[in-house]
């Protein structure tokens, strides 16, 4: 039988990236106790008051069809939210989507096509390559280096640009590295985008989770506004990942062209979730504050603890939910180390290769467990490193002999 070419383009970009995580979940389902550090799921629940907004909307009958752009109340709330960084924003700049992922998919469809290049920092979020390939475009990696704290360097971007390049994808704070782009860096990257007539697509879903520095959006830079589209959601800021409520903000003409794509895919979101999202934007909930405090503390704890393990090294993230650890000194790449860590120590992490070719010696560790559990995980990493180095072979022999005196 014949299939559309998109199925070939995405054939190797499905669940394989999450193989370690899926294996860990399967073992947990059988009753094994593991430490799961593989996904960015907040370890606090959605604020009950925010959930009540959703329930009240359901009871009020907010279950009918919406429109393609988004519920008027939510659109107005987004305009108010973005007005300080986007003077003159109106409803024609806004589209609502079920989550950031859907917004990314639709936006790339509107900006890139067959044969086009989409530039992205490498490492990059695991689904970026898929949304790019789905459009028929190809990913053009820009190396993000640990020695630069994973901040994209203008020289590296300039070297990656080709005549095929159409879009620069940014993510700040960055998943998986936690890097945060400052205004100066954004201006330097933006000058290259102007010079080469590139769109900027900025994923800002971790905006509220910065523990070192200030958030800056390319929307705040007037010279970049006409070529910038941002996407975000309440998934991380309000610990509401399962509600799938996001949006895009961009130029009027772009949004006009994006709307038919959105309507073809979705034709509206759920009004009761839109009402909840409007409440999330208009009212103050302390979810992000509590998350940010915990994640920042854990990032420092983990970074310091990793620094005491000779075979491991890390870069202290400025935001987000993760910390990247370099395991090259163990003699294993990130993929092999992650599997050994799961199989021998019961700790699930993400191999760096799931996020691009520049991260093959890295693992990504989620900061979404209590401090003491995170420290237990570091101890287990240290134990694995010792085994790989052969330092505890004598200890293992003595334990075996003690348990088998005959």
Buried (B, 14 or more C-beta within 10 A) or exposed (E): EEEEEEEEBBEEBEEEBBBBBBBBBEBBEEEEEBBBBBBBBBBEEBBEEBBEBBEBBBEEEBEEEBBBBBBEBBBBBBBEBBEEBBEEBEBBBBBBBBBBBBBBBBBBBBBBEEEBBBBBBBBBBBBBBBBBBBBBBBBBBBBBBBEEBBBBBBEBBBEBBEEEBBBBBBBBBBBBBBBBBBBEBBBBBBBBBEEBEBBBBBBBBBBBBBBBEEBBBBBBBEEBBEBBBBBBBBBBBBBBBEBBBBBBBBBBEBBEEBBEBBBEBBEBBBBBBBBBBBBBBEEEBEBBEBBBEBBBBBBBBBBEBBEEBEBBBBBBBBBBBBBBBBBBBBEBBBBBBBBBBBEEBBBBBBBBBBBBEBBBBBBBBBBBBEEEBBBBBBEBBBBBBBBBBEEBEEEEEEEEEEEEEE
